[in-house]
Amino acid sequence: MAVALLAIALLAYKKHRLRRLFPLSIAFGLFVLKVGLLHLDSLYPMLQSELEVSSVAAEFGMLAMIFFAFIRK
């Protein structure tokens, strides 16, 4: 689902060139990355702490990109 939202946001950015859509596209991409990291956690349990830190960093990046999308004119 997140990959579909990423594709739609990228297509909308490419078509309309609205600068507000670019951070939103990055946020969807970071969400896809976060989900991937959570799946890697089940495959490699010995990397749990590193993957958890990466997941939190991706979540912070998502929130920051959504914030930037809202404040941009």
N, C-alpha and C positions, 0 to 999 in steps of 0.2 A: 504494500500500500504506500509506504513512504517513497519507494522508487518511482511509483506512478506520479506522486505529488511532485517529486523532484523533476521528473521529465516534463510535466505540465508547466511548472514554474520556469524551467529553462526555455521551453518553447514560447511562453508568454513574454519572457524577457527578450528573446531573440526577435520576436515579431514587433513588439511595441517599444523596446529600448527604454523602458521605465527603470530608473535607477533604484527604485524601491524594491523591485523584484529580485535584484541580484543578491542582496543579503538574505532574502527569504529563500532563495535557491540554495545558498550555502547552508542555511539552517536545516533544510530538508536533507541535504547531503550529509551533514553531521549526524542527523538522526539515523540515517542508514548506517553510518559508521558505528554509532553507539550500539545499535542492534547487532551488528556484526561482532563487536567486541563482547557483547553478552553471550553470544553463541560460542565464541572462542573460549570463554570461561568454562563452559561445560566440556570442551575438548581437551583443554590444557589446565587442569586444576592447580598445577604448581605455579602458574602465572597469575593467580587470582588477585593478588594485591596490585600488581602492575596494570592488569586489565581494569581493575576497579578505578584506579587513579585516571587512566585514560578515558574511561567511561564518564567520570565526573567532569573531566576537562572538556569532553565533547558536549556534555549537557550544558556546561557554562557557555561554550561557544554558541550553541543553539540559542540560548536565551539572549546572548549579546547580539546575535544577528537579527533576531526578531525585534529586539529593542531598536537597533539601527534602522530596520525597515520601517518601523513606526515613526521615528523622528525625522526621517528624510522627507524632503519636500519634493 
